[in-house]
Structure formats: C-alpha cells, structure tokens
C-alpha cells in the first residue's frame, strides 16, 4: 500500500528522480579481452544502491572511447542488454559480431545516470580469423610517423597520406 502511495505521489516521484547513483563497474577491466560471439557478463557494485532505486531497471551499452579523445564522446553504438534490474549486479549477453577489433571499448550502465567501465579489447573469433574475416585493423595509439606521401585524388587535387606505427 505504501508503494502505491509513493508511485501515485508526484512529490515522492520527483524526489526519486533527484537521486543520482553511479555504481562502480567491476568487470570488464583494463587488460580484459572479449571475443566475437562469446557469452560475457558485466558486473557492478550494488552494496550502495539507494533504497528508492533498488527496483530500478537499467540498460547496458557497448561503445568505445579513443584514448586521445578530447570530446568524451563514448560512441555508444551497441545495446548489449535492456530492462534488467540495477540491483542484480550482473547481466549476461553475447559479444556482438559487428564490432571491429580495437582496444578502447567501454561499457556504460544506464539507469538513473550513466557510468563507464575501464577500456578493454574486442577481437575476432578463431573461426572469423580462419575464414578470413577482415575487420578494420586494431586501432592503437600511433607511436611514430613513418612517412608522409602526397597522393593525387581523382579530382586532380592532392591529399597528404601519413602512415603511423
């Protein structure tokens, strides 16, 4: 009965909306590697969930955050799981096959607010490698410039191409 009164009371609903909770994501962590098609879990701390949010649901996104990014754009392109209890502390899913190998992926847990994991890596599966699936090469921070070459474009203009290692 008390829950029904709270749900119908705009003042209590507004108070619930003011609560901001950022659960710490425990896994994945830096150095972890996921593989296309594998079953994975993301876990987060639940010991400090405020009582009004114990029944809240959440959504988990996969994105990437380039290490040299100044914008903070998390490129949240893949929804991994939706409408699961925030209080569960874990959610399972299959690593999407439509990602490219790179080492700056993150997951973001959304509910009343968002927070992100440490960066981790996603690789092709062994079958994809054997069958010659070629994704974009792994994106890594450049360490040095090797060469700068002018390239004539079909329009007759030049474009400078720079290789990095």
C-alpha positions as CSV (number, residue, x, y, z in Angstrom):
1,X,0.0,0.0,0.0
2,X,2.8,2.4,0.9
3,X,4.5,1.7,-2.5
4,X,1.2,2.5,-4.3
5,X,1.0,5.8,-2.5
6,X,4.6,6.7,-3.4
7,X,4.1,5.8,-7.0
8,X,1.0,8.0,-7.2
9,X,2.5,10.9,-5.3
10,X,4.2,13.4,-7.6
11,X,6.3,14.9,-4.8
12,X,7.8,11.5,-4.0
13,X,8.3,10.6,-7.6
14,X,10.2,13.9,-8.1
15,X,12.4,13.1,-5.0
16,X,13.2,9.6,-6.6
17,X,14.2,11.4,-9.8
18,X,16.7,13.6,-7.9
19,X,18.7,10.6,-6.7
20,X,21.9,10.1,-8.7
21,X,23.6,6.8,-8.4
22,X,26.8,5.7,-10.2
23,X,27.5,2.1,-9.5
24,X,31.2,1.2,-10.0
25,X,31.6,-1.3,-12.9
26,X,33.8,-4.1,-11.7
27,X,34.1,-6.0,-14.9
28,X,35.3,-5.7,-17.6
29,X,38.5,-4.0,-16.6
30,X,41.6,-2.8,-18.4
31,X,43.5,-5.7,-19.9
32,X,40.4,-7.9,-20.5
33,X,39.8,-9.2,-23.9
34,X,36.4,-10.2,-25.3
35,X,35.9,-12.3,-28.5
36,X,33.1,-12.1,-31.0
37,X,30.2,-14.5,-30.2
38,X,31.3,-15.3,-26.7
39,X,29.0,-15.1,-23.7
40,X,30.1,-12.4,-21.3
41,X,29.0,-10.8,-18.1
42,X,29.3,-7.3,-16.9
43,X,29.3,-6.8,-13.1
44,X,28.9,-3.8,-10.9
45,X,28.8,-2.9,-7.2
46,X,25.3,-3.0,-5.7
47,X,26.1,-2.6,-2.0
48,X,25.4,1.2,-2.0
49,X,22.2,1.4,-4.2
50,X,19.9,3.9,-2.5
51,X,16.6,2.3,-1.4
52,X,14.4,4.2,-3.8
53,X,16.5,2.7,-6.7
54,X,16.5,-0.9,-5.6
55,X,13.7,-1.7,-8.0
56,X,15.1,0.5,-10.9
57,X,15.9,-1.1,-14.3
58,X,18.9,-0.4,-16.4
59,X,20.4,-0.7,-19.9
60,X,23.9,-1.7,-20.9
61,X,25.7,-0.2,-23.9
62,X,28.9,-1.0,-25.6
63,X,30.9,1.9,-27.1
64,X,34.5,3.0,-27.5
65,X,36.4,5.9,-26.1
66,X,39.6,6.8,-28.1
67,X,42.5,7.4,-25.7
68,X,43.2,10.8,-27.4
69,X,39.6,11.9,-27.4
70,X,39.0,15.4,-26.2
71,X,35.3,15.3,-26.6
72,X,34.5,12.5,-24.2
73,X,32.1,11.0,-26.8
74,X,31.6,7.4,-25.8
75,X,30.3,6.2,-29.3
76,X,27.6,4.0,-27.7
77,X,26.6,2.0,-30.8
78,X,25.6,-1.3,-29.4
79,X,22.8,-2.1,-26.9
80,X,24.0,-5.2,-25.0
81,X,21.1,-5.7,-22.6
82,X,18.0,-3.8,-21.6
83,X,15.4,-3.6,-18.9
84,X,17.3,-5.7,-16.3
85,X,17.3,-4.9,-12.5
86,X,20.0,-2.5,-11.5
87,X,20.1,-4.4,-8.1
88,X,21.2,-7.6,-9.9
89,X,24.8,-6.5,-10.1
90,X,25.4,-8.5,-13.2
91,X,24.0,-9.0,-16.7
92,X,24.9,-11.6,-19.4
93,X,24.9,-11.2,-23.2
94,X,26.7,-12.3,-26.4
95,X,29.6,-10.2,-27.7
96,X,28.3,-8.7,-31.0
97,X,30.0,-9.9,-34.2
98,X,29.6,-6.5,-35.9
99,X,32.3,-4.8,-33.9
100,X,35.8,-4.2,-35.2
101,X,38.9,-5.3,-33.3
102,X,40.2,-2.4,-31.1
103,X,41.5,-1.9,-27.6
104,X,39.4,1.1,-26.4
105,X,36.0,-0.4,-25.9
106,X,33.9,0.5,-22.8
107,X,30.6,-0.5,-21.4
108,X,28.2,2.1,-20.0
109,X,25.5,1.2,-17.5
110,X,22.5,3.5,-17.7
111,X,19.6,3.8,-15.3
112,X,19.2,7.0,-13.3
113,X,22.6,8.1,-14.5
114,X,25.5,6.6,-16.6
115,X,28.9,5.4,-15.8
116,X,31.5,3.6,-17.8
117,X,34.0,0.8,-17.4
118,X,37.7,0.8,-17.9
119,X,38.8,0.3,-21.6
120,X,39.2,-3.2,-22.8
121,X,39.7,-5.1,-26.1
122,X,37.5,-7.0,-28.5
123,X,39.0,-9.4,-31.0
124,X,37.7,-11.6,-33.9
125,X,36.8,-15.2,-33.0
126,X,39.1,-18.0,-34.2
127,X,36.6,-19.0,-36.8
128,X,36.5,-15.5,-38.2
129,X,40.3,-15.4,-38.4
130,X,40.4,-18.8,-40.1
131,X,37.7,-17.9,-42.6
132,X,39.5,-14.7,-43.4
133,X,37.0,-12.2,-42.0
134,X,38.9,-9.0,-42.1
135,X,37.7,-6.2,-39.9
136,X,39.4,-2.8,-39.5
137,X,42.9,-3.3,-38.2
138,X,43.2,-2.9,-34.4
139,X,43.1,0.8,-33.5
140,X,46.1,1.7,-31.4
141,X,47.8,5.0,-30.5
142,X,50.4,5.9,-33.1
143,X,53.9,5.7,-31.7
144,X,55.8,7.5,-34.5
145,X,55.3,8.8,-38.0
146,X,56.9,6.7,-40.7
147,X,56.3,8.6,-43.9
148,X,54.3,11.4,-45.5
149,X,53.3,10.9,-49.1
150,X,51.3,13.3,-51.4
151,X,48.5,11.3,-53.2
152,X,46.7,12.7,-56.3
153,X,43.0,12.2,-55.9
154,X,40.6,11.6,-58.9
155,X,39.6,15.2,-58.7
156,X,43.2,16.3,-59.6
157,X,43.8,17.6,-56.1
158,X,46.4,16.3,-53.8
159,X,45.8,14.8,-50.4
160,X,48.6,14.0,-47.9
161,X,48.6,10.5,-46.5
162,X,50.5,9.8,-43.3
163,X,51.4,6.4,-42.1
164,X,51.9,5.8,-38.4
165,X,53.2,2.8,-36.4
